[in-house]
Amino acid sequence: MRILIFVVAYNAEKHIIETLSRIPVPELAHKDFQVLVIDDASTDSTSERVKQFITVQNQLNITLIVNDINKGYGGNQKIGYDYAIKNSFDVVALLHGDGQYAPEYLPAILSPVIDGNADVVFGSRMIDKKKAIKGGMPVYKWVGNQVLTFTQNMILGTSLSEFHTGYRVYKTDAIRKIPIESNSNYFDFDTEIIIQMIDTKARVKEISIPTFYGDEISYVNGFKYAWLILKATLVSRFVKRGWMTDPRFRYD
């Protein structure tokens, strides 16, 4: 399988080199993989740091794309998944450039898809909730994560431990089946794609990952995010029942 490790980056100059250098090359050496970094029009020196890293290392095959204008977290992902499909990658792993998700866990979350046991894998911080707190997750985020996940599970009839992780692996064939071009460019993109995967019967698996919060900057407005994901979750069920239409949740 051809694997794309897709790194989303925005104002990540403090962490991007460390994140890239922690990708476990020895464990992935026997895989056909490439790293794609998309800098979403950062206002710092993120792209310059990546260019410097490319010149001084020879283990990673890295492609850098710098957006002319900020596309948003969801918009940036659309570009990356489109790149994966157009360049015939079989699997795409989403990694954040700020180091919040451990690159060392890439082999573990890739494995179920590579082995043919899943179409989608989520790295969950909430399988062991106590470790999430020990890893520095702020209490308000810890509580909010569980409340929102519980509510979404109730609405969707699912049993995921976490809807709000950004550490994910998808088969590109699963992405081809969903209308991601209709999705939000904001952070609710992640919830929309989960719903779409559920609706299209993708095989979903969760893997426990460690939690790490450092000095990375969050650009998420918590209240706006909560409202948008709950709205998307409800709308998806209304569409399924034929009560309304929405291009995000049509699969014909």
Accessible surface in RSA format (square Angstrom, percent):
REM  Atomic radii and reference values for relative SASA: ProtOr
REM  Chains: A
REM  Algorithm: Lee & Richards
REM  Probe-radius: 1.40
REM  Slices: 20
REM RES _ NUM      All-atoms   Total-Side   Main-Chain    Non-polar    All polar
REM                ABS   REL    ABS   REL    ABS   REL    ABS   REL    ABS   REL
RES MET A   1   107.15  55.5  50.23  33.2  56.92 135.5  56.89  48.4  50.26  66.6
RES ARG A   2    82.88  34.8  82.88  42.2   0.00   0.0  38.38  52.5  44.50  27.0
RES ILE A   3     0.76   0.4   0.76   0.6   0.00   0.0   0.76   0.5   0.00   0.0
RES LEU A   4     0.00   0.0   0.00   0.0   0.00   0.0   0.00   0.0   0.00   0.0
RES ILE A   5     0.11   0.1   0.11   0.1   0.00   0.0   0.11   0.1   0.00   0.0
RES PHE A   6     0.00   0.0   0.00   0.0   0.00   0.0   0.00   0.0   0.00   0.0
RES VAL A   7     0.00   0.0   0.00   0.0   0.00   0.0   0.00   0.0   0.00   0.0
RES VAL A   8    11.92   7.8   8.82   8.0   3.10   7.5   9.06   7.9   2.86   7.8
RES ALA A   9     4.05   3.7   0.00   0.0   4.05   9.2   3.15   4.4   0.91   2.4
RES TYR A  10    76.08  35.5  62.68  35.7  13.40  34.9  33.53  25.2  42.56  52.5
RES ASN A  11    41.39  28.5  21.44  20.7  19.96  48.1   5.93  14.3  35.46  34.3
RES ALA A  12     3.99   3.7   1.69   2.6   2.30   5.2   3.99   5.6   0.00   0.0
RES GLU A  13    49.63  28.5  47.70  36.1   1.93   4.6   4.10   7.9  45.53  37.2
RES LYS A  14   150.64  73.5 119.34  73.2  31.29  74.5  78.69  70.8  71.94  76.6
RES HIS A  15    30.98  16.9  30.71  21.3   0.27   0.7  22.18  22.9   8.80  10.2
RES ILE A  16     0.00   0.0   0.00   0.0   0.00   0.0   0.00   0.0   0.00   0.0
RES ILE A  17    60.96  34.7  60.18  44.8   0.79   1.9  60.18  43.3   0.79   2.1
RES GLU A  18    93.44  53.6  87.77  66.4   5.67  13.5  33.75  65.3  59.69  48.7
RES THR A  19     0.19   0.1   0.19   0.2   0.00   0.0   0.00   0.0   0.19   0.3
RES LEU A  20     0.35   0.2   0.00   0.0   0.35   0.9   0.00   0.0   0.35   0.9
RES SER A  21    68.53  57.9  36.72  49.0  31.81  73.3  29.91  63.7  38.62  54.1
RES ARG A  22    71.36  30.0  62.04  31.6   9.32  22.2  31.53  43.1  39.83  24.1
RES ILE A  23     5.11   2.9   0.00   0.0   5.11  12.3   0.00   0.0   5.11  13.9
RES PRO A  24    14.92  10.9   8.01   7.3   6.91  25.1  14.92  12.3   0.00   0.0
RES VAL A  25    22.76  15.0  22.47  20.3   0.30   0.7  22.47  19.5   0.30   0.8
RES PRO A  26   105.27  76.7  82.65  75.3  22.62  82.2  89.53  73.9  15.74  97.8
RES GLU A  27    95.34  54.7  83.10  62.9  12.24  29.1  44.01  85.1  51.33  41.9
RES LEU A  28     1.83   1.0   1.83   1.3   0.00   0.0   1.83   1.3   0.00   0.0
RES ALA A  29    69.81  64.2  40.22  62.1  29.59  67.3  44.37  62.5  25.44  67.4
RES HIS A  30   138.86  75.9  99.31  69.0  39.55 101.2  90.70  93.5  48.16  56.0
RES LYS A  31    62.98  30.7  48.09  29.5  14.89  35.5  24.30  21.9  38.69  41.2
RES ASP A  32    83.19  58.3  72.20  71.9  10.99  26.0  32.34  76.1  50.85  50.7
RES PHE A  33    28.78  14.4  14.09   8.7  14.69  38.2  15.27   9.3  13.52  38.7
RES GLN A  34    21.04  11.8  21.04  15.4   0.00   0.0   4.40   9.4  16.64  12.6
RES VAL A  35     0.00   0.0   0.00   0.0   0.00   0.0   0.00   0.0   0.00   0.0
RES LEU A  36     0.00   0.0   0.00   0.0   0.00   0.0   0.00   0.0   0.00   0.0
RES VAL A  37     0.00   0.0   0.00   0.0   0.00   0.0   0.00   0.0   0.00   0.0
RES ILE A  38     0.00   0.0   0.00   0.0   0.00   0.0   0.00   0.0   0.00   0.0
RES ASP A  39     2.70   1.9   2.70   2.7   0.00   0.0   0.00   0.0   2.70   2.7
RES ASP A  40     4.82   3.4   4.82   4.8   0.00   0.0   1.79   4.2   3.03   3.0
RES ALA A  41    24.81  22.8  11.80  18.2  13.01  29.6  17.10  24.1   7.71  20.4
RES SER A  42    21.95  18.6   0.20   0.3  21.75  50.1   0.20   0.4  21.75  30.5
RES THR A  43   116.97  83.2  78.41  79.5  38.56  91.9  69.86  93.8  47.11  71.2
RES ASP A  44    43.58  30.5  19.08  19.0  24.50  57.9  27.20  64.0  16.39  16.3
RES SER A  45    35.82  30.3  33.17  44.3   2.65   6.1  30.04  64.0   5.78   8.1
RES THR A  46     0.00   0.0   0.00   0.0   0.00   0.0   0.00   0.0   0.00   0.0
RES SER A  47    11.28   9.5  11.24  15.0   0.04   0.1   0.00   0.0  11.28  15.8
RES GLU A  48    82.41  47.3  81.09  61.3   1.33   3.2  44.31  85.7  38.10  31.1
RES ARG A  49    86.62  36.4  86.62  44.2   0.00   0.0   6.13   8.4  80.49  48.8
RES VAL A  50     0.00   0.0   0.00   0.0   0.00   0.0   0.00   0.0   0.00   0.0
RES LYS A  51   110.40  53.9 108.35  66.5   2.05   4.9  63.53  57.2  46.88  49.9
RES GLN A  52   103.20  57.7 100.10  73.2   3.10   7.4  40.59  86.4  62.61  47.5
RES PHE A  53    20.54  10.3  19.25  11.9   1.29   3.4  20.53  12.4   0.02   0.0
RES ILE A  54    57.91  33.0  50.39  37.5   7.52  18.1  50.39  36.3   7.52  20.4
RES THR A  55   111.79  79.5  73.38  74.4  38.41  91.5  72.26  97.1  39.53  59.8
RES VAL A  56   120.15  79.1  82.64  74.8  37.51  90.4  91.03  79.1  29.11  79.0
RES GLN A  57    38.78  21.7  21.55  15.7  17.23  41.0  25.06  53.3  13.72  10.4
RES ASN A  58   146.35 100.9 110.39 106.7  35.95  86.6  41.16  99.0 105.19 101.7
RES GLN A  59   122.77  68.7  99.04  72.4  23.74  56.5  27.51  58.6  95.26  72.3
RES LEU A  60    14.50   8.1   4.08   2.9  10.42  26.2   5.42   3.8   9.08  24.4
RES ASN A  61    92.56  63.8  82.08  79.3  10.48  25.2  30.15  72.6  62.40  60.3
RES ILE A  62    18.57  10.6   0.05   0.0  18.52  44.6   0.05   0.0  18.52  50.3
RES THR A  63    44.00  31.3  39.97  40.5   4.03   9.6  29.43  39.5  14.57  22.0
RES LEU A  64    36.23  20.2   9.58   6.9  26.65  67.0   9.58   6.7  26.65  71.7
RES ILE A  65    51.74  29.4  47.95  35.7   3.79   9.1  51.74  37.3   0.00   0.0
RES VAL A  66    66.15  43.5  46.62  42.2  19.53  47.1  46.62  40.5  19.53  53.0
RES ASN A  67    11.63   8.0   4.54   4.4   7.09  17.1   4.33  10.4   7.29   7.1
RES ASP A  68   142.55  99.9 108.65 108.1  33.90  80.2  36.13  85.0 106.42 106.1
RES ILE A  69   114.99  65.4 111.54  83.1   3.45   8.3 114.99  82.8   0.00   0.0
RES ASN A  70    78.02  53.8  53.70  51.9  24.32  58.6  27.99  67.4  50.03  48.4
RES LYS A  71    81.80  39.9  72.79  44.7   9.01  21.4  35.42  31.9  46.38  49.4
RES GLY A  72    20.22  24.9   0.00   N/A  20.22  24.9  19.86  54.5   0.36   0.8
RES TYR A  73    30.49  14.2  18.57  10.6  11.92  31.0  23.69  17.8   6.80   8.4
RES GLY A  74     0.00   0.0   0.00   N/A   0.00   0.0   0.00   0.0   0.00   0.0
RES GLY A  75     5.92   7.3   0.00   N/A   5.92   7.3   4.07  11.2   1.85   4.1
RES ASN A  76     3.76   2.6   3.76   3.6   0.00   0.0   0.65   1.6   3.10   3.0
RES GLN A  77     0.00   0.0   0.00   0.0   0.00   0.0   0.00   0.0   0.00   0.0
RES LYS A  78    37.99  18.5  35.82  22.0   2.17   5.2  25.50  22.9  12.49  13.3
RES ILE A  79    52.02  29.6  47.43  35.3   4.59  11.1  50.93  36.7   1.09   3.0
RES GLY A  80     0.00   0.0   0.00   N/A   0.00   0.0   0.00   0.0   0.00   0.0
RES TYR A  81     0.12   0.1   0.12   0.1   0.00   0.0   0.12   0.1   0.00   0.0
RES ASP A  82    60.96  42.7  59.24  59.0   1.71   4.1  17.87  42.1  43.09  43.0
RES TYR A  83    43.90  20.5  40.00  22.8   3.89  10.1  30.79  23.1  13.10  16.2
RES ALA A  84     0.00   0.0   0.00   0.0   0.00   0.0   0.00   0.0   0.00   0.0
RES ILE A  85    48.31  27.5  42.05  31.3   6.26  15.1  42.05  30.3   6.26  17.0
RES LYS A  86   153.48  74.9 119.47  73.3  34.01  81.0  79.52  71.6  73.96  78.8
RES ASN A  87    62.22  42.9  52.32  50.6   9.90  23.8  11.14  26.8  51.08  49.4
RES SER A  88    73.22  61.9  64.86  86.6   8.36  19.3  33.56  71.5  39.66  55.6
RES PHE A  89     3.91   2.0   2.04   1.3   1.87   4.9   2.04   1.2   1.87   5.4
RES ASP A  90    59.89  42.0  55.82  55.6   4.07   9.6   9.16  21.6  50.73  50.6
RES VAL A  91     0.01   0.0   0.01   0.0   0.00   0.0   0.01   0.0   0.00   0.0
RES VAL A  92     0.15   0.1   0.07   0.1   0.07   0.2   0.07   0.1   0.07   0.2
RES ALA A  93     0.00   0.0   0.00   0.0   0.00   0.0   0.00   0.0   0.00   0.0
RES LEU A  94     0.18   0.1   0.08   0.1   0.10   0.2   0.08   0.1   0.10   0.3
RES LEU A  95     0.00   0.0   0.00   0.0   0.00   0.0   0.00   0.0   0.00   0.0
RES HIS A  96    29.68  16.2  29.68  20.6   0.00   0.0  17.94  18.5  11.74  13.7
RES GLY A  97     1.33   1.6   0.00   N/A   1.33   1.6   0.19   0.5   1.14   2.5
RES ASP A  98    32.73  22.9  30.54  30.4   2.20   5.2  14.24  33.5  18.50  18.4
RES GLY A  99     7.72   9.5   0.00   N/A   7.72   9.5   5.75  15.8   1.96   4.4
RES GLN A 100    26.97  15.1  24.90  18.2   2.08   4.9   0.83   1.8  26.14  19.8
RES TYR A 101     7.55   3.5   7.55   4.3   0.00   0.0   0.87   0.7   6.67   8.2
RES ALA A 102    17.44  16.0  12.85  19.8   4.58  10.4  13.48  19.0   3.96  10.5
RES PRO A 103     0.00   0.0   0.00   0.0   0.00   0.0   0.00   0.0   0.00   0.0
RES GLU A 104    80.72  46.3  65.24  49.4  15.48  36.9  48.88  94.5  31.84  26.0
RES TYR A 105    80.52  37.6  78.90  44.9   1.62   4.2  40.77  30.6  39.74  49.0
RES LEU A 106     0.00   0.0   0.00   0.0   0.00   0.0   0.00   0.0   0.00   0.0
RES PRO A 107    36.66  26.7  29.11  26.5   7.55  27.5  32.12  26.5   4.53  28.2
RES ALA A 108    44.90  41.3  31.80  49.1  13.10  29.8  41.12  57.9   3.77  10.0
RES ILE A 109     0.00   0.0   0.00   0.0   0.00   0.0   0.00   0.0   0.00   0.0
RES LEU A 110     0.84   0.5   0.84   0.6   0.00   0.0   0.84   0.6   0.00   0.0
RES SER A 111    45.06  38.1  41.70  55.6   3.36   7.7  22.67  48.3  22.38  31.4
RES PRO A 112    10.10   7.4   7.81   7.1   2.29   8.3  10.10   8.3   0.01   0.0
RES VAL A 113     0.31   0.2   0.00   0.0   0.31   0.8   0.00   0.0   0.31   0.9
RES ILE A 114    40.32  22.9  25.03  18.6  15.29  36.9  25.03  18.0  15.29  41.5
RES ASP A 115    93.03  65.2  61.38  61.1  31.65  74.8  19.43  45.7  73.60  73.4
RES GLY A 116    38.59  47.6   0.00   N/A  38.59  47.6  24.70  67.8  13.89  31.1
RES ASN A 117   101.73  70.2  81.14  78.4  20.59  49.6  20.24  48.7  81.49  78.8
RES ALA A 118     0.65   0.6   0.65   1.0   0.00   0.0   0.65   0.9   0.00   0.0
RES ASP A 119    22.97  16.1  22.97  22.9   0.00   0.0   3.65   8.6  19.32  19.3
RES VAL A 120     0.00   0.0   0.00   0.0   0.00   0.0   0.00   0.0   0.00   0.0
RES VAL A 121     0.00   0.0   0.00   0.0   0.00   0.0   0.00   0.0   0.00   0.0
RES PHE A 122     0.34   0.2   0.34   0.2   0.00   0.0   0.34   0.2   0.00   0.0
RES GLY A 123     0.00   0.0   0.00   N/A   0.00   0.0   0.00   0.0   0.00   0.0
RES SER A 124     0.21   0.2   0.07   0.1   0.14   0.3   0.07   0.1   0.14   0.2
RES ARG A 125    14.18   6.0  11.06   5.6   3.12   7.4   2.19   3.0  11.99   7.3
RES MET A 126     0.25   0.1   0.14   0.1   0.11   0.3   0.14   0.1   0.11   0.1
RES ILE A 127    85.81  48.8  58.63  43.7  27.18  65.5  61.71  44.4  24.10  65.4
RES ASP A 128    53.28  37.3  47.89  47.7   5.38  12.7  19.44  45.8  33.83  33.7
RES LYS A 129    83.35  40.7  79.15  48.6   4.20  10.0  44.45  40.0  38.90  41.4
RES LYS A 130   158.09  77.1 154.10  94.6   3.99   9.5  99.69  89.7  58.40  62.2
RES LYS A 131   125.58  61.3 122.44  75.1   3.14   7.5  66.27  59.6  59.32  63.2
RES ALA A 132     0.24   0.2   0.00   0.0   0.24   0.5   0.00   0.0   0.24   0.6
RES ILE A 133    67.86  38.6  58.75  43.8   9.12  22.0  58.75  42.3   9.12  24.7
RES LYS A 134   172.25  84.0 133.62  82.0  38.63  92.0  88.60  79.7  83.65  89.1
RES GLY A 135    20.05  24.7   0.00   N/A  20.05  24.7  15.08  41.4   4.97  11.1
RES GLY A 136    39.63  48.9   0.00   N/A  39.63  48.9  28.43  78.0  11.20  25.1
RES MET A 137     6.35   3.3   1.33   0.9   5.02  12.0   1.16   1.0   5.19   6.9
RES PRO A 138    44.33  32.3  33.44  30.5  10.89  39.6  44.33  36.6   0.00   0.0
RES VAL A 139    99.39  65.4  95.17  86.2   4.22  10.2  95.17  82.7   4.22  11.5
RES TYR A 140   159.25  74.4 143.77  81.8  15.48  40.3 120.77  90.8  38.48  47.4
RES LYS A 141    63.24  30.9  55.39  34.0   7.85  18.7  43.04  38.7  20.20  21.5
RES TRP A 142    62.65  25.1  62.65  30.3   0.00   0.0  62.65  33.4   0.00   0.0
RES VAL A 143    69.39  45.7  68.26  61.8   1.13   2.7  69.29  60.2   0.10   0.3
RES GLY A 144    25.31  31.2   0.00   N/A  25.31  31.2  25.09  68.9   0.22   0.5
RES ASN A 145    12.35   8.5   7.10   6.9   5.25  12.6   6.36  15.3   5.99   5.8
RES GLN A 146    44.45  24.9  38.20  27.9   6.25  14.9  21.71  46.2  22.74  17.3
RES VAL A 147    86.19  56.7  82.63  74.8   3.57   8.6  86.19  74.9   0.00   0.0
RES LEU A 148    24.50  13.6  24.50  17.5   0.00   0.0  24.50  17.2   0.00   0.0
RES THR A 149     6.64   4.7   6.64   6.7   0.00   0.0   6.64   8.9   0.00   0.0
RES PHE A 150   134.10  67.1 131.00  81.1   3.11   8.1 133.82  81.1   0.28   0.8
RES THR A 151    44.54  31.7  42.94  43.5   1.59   3.8  30.21  40.6  14.32  21.7
RES GLN A 152     0.00   0.0   0.00   0.0   0.00   0.0   0.00   0.0   0.00   0.0
RES ASN A 153    22.22  15.3  20.12  19.4   2.10   5.1   9.88  23.8  12.35  11.9
RES MET A 154   134.49  69.6 107.76  71.3  26.73  63.6  84.90  72.2  49.59  65.7
RES ILE A 155    46.82  26.6  26.71  19.9  20.11  48.5  33.56  24.2  13.26  36.0
RES LEU A 156    17.20   9.6   0.00   0.0  17.20  43.2   1.32   0.9  15.88  42.7
RES GLY A 157    70.49  86.9   0.00   N/A  70.49  86.9  36.22  99.4  34.27  76.7
RES THR A 158    35.11  25.0  16.45  16.7  18.66  44.5  23.46  31.5  11.65  17.6
RES SER A 159   108.66  91.8  79.16 105.7  29.49  67.9  47.54 101.2  61.12  85.6
RES LEU A 160    24.28  13.5  19.34  13.8   4.94  12.4  19.46  13.7   4.82  13.0
RES SER A 161    29.54  25.0  15.26  20.4  14.28  32.9  24.36  51.9   5.18   7.3
RES GLU A 162     0.04   0.0   0.00   0.0   0.04   0.1   0.00   0.0   0.04   0.0
RES PHE A 163     0.07   0.0   0.00   0.0   0.07   0.2   0.00   0.0   0.07   0.2
RES HIS A 164    26.66  14.6  10.96   7.6  15.70  40.2  12.36  12.7  14.30  16.6
RES THR A 165     0.12   0.1   0.09   0.1   0.03   0.1   0.12   0.2   0.00   0.0
RES GLY A 166     2.67   3.3   0.00   N/A   2.67   3.3   2.09   5.7   0.58   1.3
RES TYR A 167     0.16   0.1   0.16   0.1   0.00   0.0   0.16   0.1   0.00   0.0
RES ARG A 168     0.00   0.0   0.00   0.0   0.00   0.0   0.00   0.0   0.00   0.0
RES VAL A 169     0.00   0.0   0.00   0.0   0.00   0.0   0.00   0.0   0.00   0.0
RES TYR A 170     0.10   0.0   0.10   0.1   0.00   0.0   0.10   0.1   0.00   0.0
RES LYS A 171    47.94  23.4  47.94  29.4   0.00   0.0   8.41   7.6  39.53  42.1
RES THR A 172     2.28   1.6   2.28   2.3   0.00   0.0   0.00   0.0   2.28   3.4
RES ASP A 173    75.09  52.6  72.89  72.6   2.20   5.2  20.01  47.1  55.08  54.9
RES ALA A 174     7.64   7.0   4.74   7.3   2.90   6.6   6.70   9.4   0.94   2.5
RES ILE A 175     2.05   1.2   0.39   0.3   1.66   4.0   0.39   0.3   1.66   4.5
RES ARG A 176   120.59  50.6  87.58  44.6  33.00  78.6  51.08  69.8  69.51  42.1
RES LYS A 177   131.59  64.2 112.53  69.0  19.06  45.4  69.53  62.6  62.05  66.1
RES ILE A 178    10.22   5.8   0.00   0.0  10.22  24.6   2.14   1.5   8.08  21.9
RES PRO A 179    19.72  14.4  15.16  13.8   4.56  16.6  19.30  15.9   0.42   2.6
RES ILE A 180    16.29   9.3  16.29  12.1   0.00   0.0  16.29  11.7   0.00   0.0
RES GLU A 181   128.17  73.6 106.69  80.7  21.47  51.1  65.80 127.3  62.36  50.9
RES SER A 182    40.10  33.9  15.00  20.0  25.10  57.8  10.99  23.4  29.11  40.8
RES ASN A 183     6.53   4.5   0.00   0.0   6.53  15.7   0.11   0.3   6.42   6.2
RES SER A 184    27.08  22.9  14.58  19.5  12.50  28.8  20.01  42.6   7.07   9.9
RES ASN A 185    78.30  54.0  71.75  69.3   6.55  15.8  16.56  39.9  61.74  59.7
RES TYR A 186    46.87  21.9  43.82  24.9   3.05   7.9  44.10  33.1   2.77   3.4
RES PHE A 187    42.42  21.2  41.09  25.5   1.33   3.5  41.09  24.9   1.33   3.8
RES ASP A 188     5.95   4.2   5.95   5.9   0.00   0.0   0.00   0.0   5.95   5.9
RES PHE A 189     0.00   0.0   0.00   0.0   0.00   0.0   0.00   0.0   0.00   0.0
RES ASP A 190    10.46   7.3  10.46  10.4   0.00   0.0   2.38   5.6   8.09   8.1
RES THR A 191     0.04   0.0   0.04   0.0   0.00   0.0   0.00   0.0   0.04   0.1
RES GLU A 192     0.88   0.5   0.88   0.7   0.00   0.0   0.00   0.0   0.88   0.7
RES ILE A 193     0.00   0.0   0.00   0.0   0.00   0.0   0.00   0.0   0.00   0.0
RES ILE A 194     1.20   0.7   1.09   0.8   0.11   0.3   1.10   0.8   0.10   0.3
RES ILE A 195     0.00   0.0   0.00   0.0   0.00   0.0   0.00   0.0   0.00   0.0
RES GLN A 196     0.00   0.0   0.00   0.0   0.00   0.0   0.00   0.0   0.00   0.0
RES MET A 197     0.07   0.0   0.07   0.0   0.00   0.0   0.00   0.0   0.07   0.1
RES ILE A 198    38.44  21.9  30.49  22.7   7.94  19.1  33.57  24.2   4.86  13.2
RES ASP A 199    28.78  20.2   8.94   8.9  19.84  46.9   8.33  19.6  20.45  20.4
RES THR A 200    28.88  20.5  10.56  10.7  18.32  43.7  15.22  20.4  13.66  20.6
RES LYS A 201   164.25  80.1 141.45  86.8  22.80  54.3 102.01  91.8  62.24  66.3
RES ALA A 202    17.90  16.5   2.70   4.2  15.20  34.6   6.23   8.8  11.67  30.9
RES ARG A 203   113.18  47.5 106.55  54.3   6.63  15.8  71.00  97.0  42.17  25.6
RES VAL A 204    50.94  33.5  16.39  14.8  34.55  83.2  16.62  14.4  34.32  93.1
RES LYS A 205    91.98  44.9  87.78  53.9   4.19  10.0  41.09  37.0  50.89  54.2
RES GLU A 206    39.00  22.4  21.56  16.3  17.44  41.5   8.42  16.3  30.58  25.0
RES ILE A 207    36.13  20.6  34.39  25.6   1.74   4.2  36.13  26.0   0.00   0.0
RES SER A 208    51.24  43.3  40.00  53.4  11.24  25.9  25.61  54.5  25.64  35.9
RES ILE A 209    10.24   5.8   1.25   0.9   8.99  21.7   3.64   2.6   6.60  17.9
RES PRO A 210    55.24  40.3  47.74  43.5   7.50  27.3  52.36  43.2   2.88  17.9
RES THR A 211    13.16   9.4   1.06   1.1  12.10  28.8   0.71   0.9  12.45  18.8
RES PHE A 212   111.40  55.7 110.88  68.7   0.51   1.3 110.93  67.3   0.46   1.3
RES TYR A 213    46.06  21.5  26.71  15.2  19.35  50.4  19.01  14.3  27.05  33.3
RES GLY A 214    42.84  52.8   0.00   N/A  42.84  52.8  18.94  52.0  23.91  53.5
RES ASP A 215    91.91  64.4  70.39  70.1  21.52  50.9  47.36 111.5  44.54  44.4
RES GLU A 216    27.83  16.0   6.90   5.2  20.92  49.8   8.83  17.1  19.00  15.5
RES ILE A 217   117.39  66.8 100.15  74.6  17.24  41.6 103.82  74.8  13.57  36.8
RES SER A 218    63.03  53.3  31.75  42.4  31.28  72.1  34.37  73.2  28.66  40.2
RES TYR A 219    97.65  45.6  72.05  41.0  25.60  66.6  75.59  56.8  22.06  27.2
RES VAL A 220    56.86  37.4  35.14  31.8  21.71  52.3  35.81  31.1  21.04  57.1
RES ASN A 221    80.94  55.8  71.82  69.4   9.12  22.0  21.86  52.6  59.08  57.1
RES GLY A 222    47.33  58.4   0.00   N/A  47.33  58.4  34.45  94.5  12.87  28.8
RES PHE A 223   187.15  93.6 179.84 111.4   7.31  19.0 181.71 110.2   5.44  15.6
RES LYS A 224   101.40  49.5  93.60  57.4   7.81  18.6  56.03  50.4  45.37  48.3
RES TYR A 225    31.25  14.6  31.25  17.8   0.00   0.0  25.88  19.5   5.37   6.6
RES ALA A 226    25.47  23.4  25.47  39.3   0.00   0.0  25.47  35.9   0.00   0.0
RES TRP A 227   156.40  62.8 151.31  73.2   5.09  12.0 138.00  73.6  18.40  29.8
RES LEU A 228    40.31  22.5  38.07  27.2   2.25   5.6  38.07  26.7   2.25   6.0
RES ILE A 229     0.00   0.0   0.00   0.0   0.00   0.0   0.00   0.0   0.00   0.0
RES LEU A 230    48.38  26.9  48.38  34.6   0.00   0.0  48.38  34.0   0.00   0.0
RES LYS A 231    95.21  46.4  92.43  56.7   2.78   6.6  44.28  39.9  50.93  54.3
RES ALA A 232     0.83   0.8   0.37   0.6   0.45   1.0   0.56   0.8   0.27   0.7
RES THR A 233     0.00   0.0   0.00   0.0   0.00   0.0   0.00   0.0   0.00   0.0
RES LEU A 234    76.37  42.5  76.37  54.6   0.00   0.0  76.37  53.6   0.00   0.0
RES VAL A 235    13.55   8.9  13.55  12.3   0.00   0.0  13.55  11.8   0.00   0.0
RES SER A 236     0.89   0.8   0.00   0.0   0.89   2.1   0.00   0.0   0.89   1.3
RES ARG A 237    15.59   6.5  15.59   7.9   0.00   0.0  11.06  15.1   4.53   2.7
RES PHE A 238    71.58  35.8  71.58  44.3   0.00   0.0  71.58  43.4   0.00   0.0
RES VAL A 239    21.08  13.9  11.51  10.4   9.57  23.1  11.51  10.0   9.57  26.0
RES LYS A 240   133.33  65.0  97.31  59.7  36.02  85.8  75.75  68.2  57.58  61.3
RES ARG A 241   135.32  56.8 106.70  54.4  28.62  68.1  35.61  48.7  99.71  60.4
RES GLY A 242    64.32  79.3   0.00   N/A  64.32  79.3  31.42  86.2  32.90  73.7
RES TRP A 243   171.46  68.8 136.08  65.9  35.38  83.1 120.21  64.1  51.24  83.1
RES MET A 244    78.34  40.6  63.99  42.3  14.35  34.2  66.73  56.7  11.61  15.4
RES THR A 245   109.14  77.6  92.26  93.5  16.88  40.2  59.73  80.2  49.41  74.7
RES ASP A 246    20.57  14.4  19.09  19.0   1.48   3.5   1.33   3.1  19.24  19.2
RES PRO A 247    86.18  62.8  82.20  74.9   3.98  14.5  84.08  69.4   2.10  13.1
RES ARG A 248    37.27  15.6  37.27  19.0   0.00   0.0   9.32  12.7  27.96  16.9
RES PHE A 249     9.02   4.5   1.00   0.6   8.02  20.9   1.00   0.6   8.02  23.0
RES ARG A 250   124.93  52.5 114.77  58.5  10.16  24.2  29.06  39.7  95.87  58.1
RES TYR A 251    75.07  35.0  37.86  21.5  37.21  96.8  43.07  32.4  32.00  39.4
RES ASP A 252   153.89 107.8  81.13  80.8  72.75 172.0  81.37 191.5  72.51  72.3
END  Absolute sums over single chains surface
CHAIN  1 A    11547.2       9058.0       2489.2       6772.1       4775.1
END  Absolute sums over all chains
TOTAL         11547.2       9058.0       2489.2       6772.1       4775.1
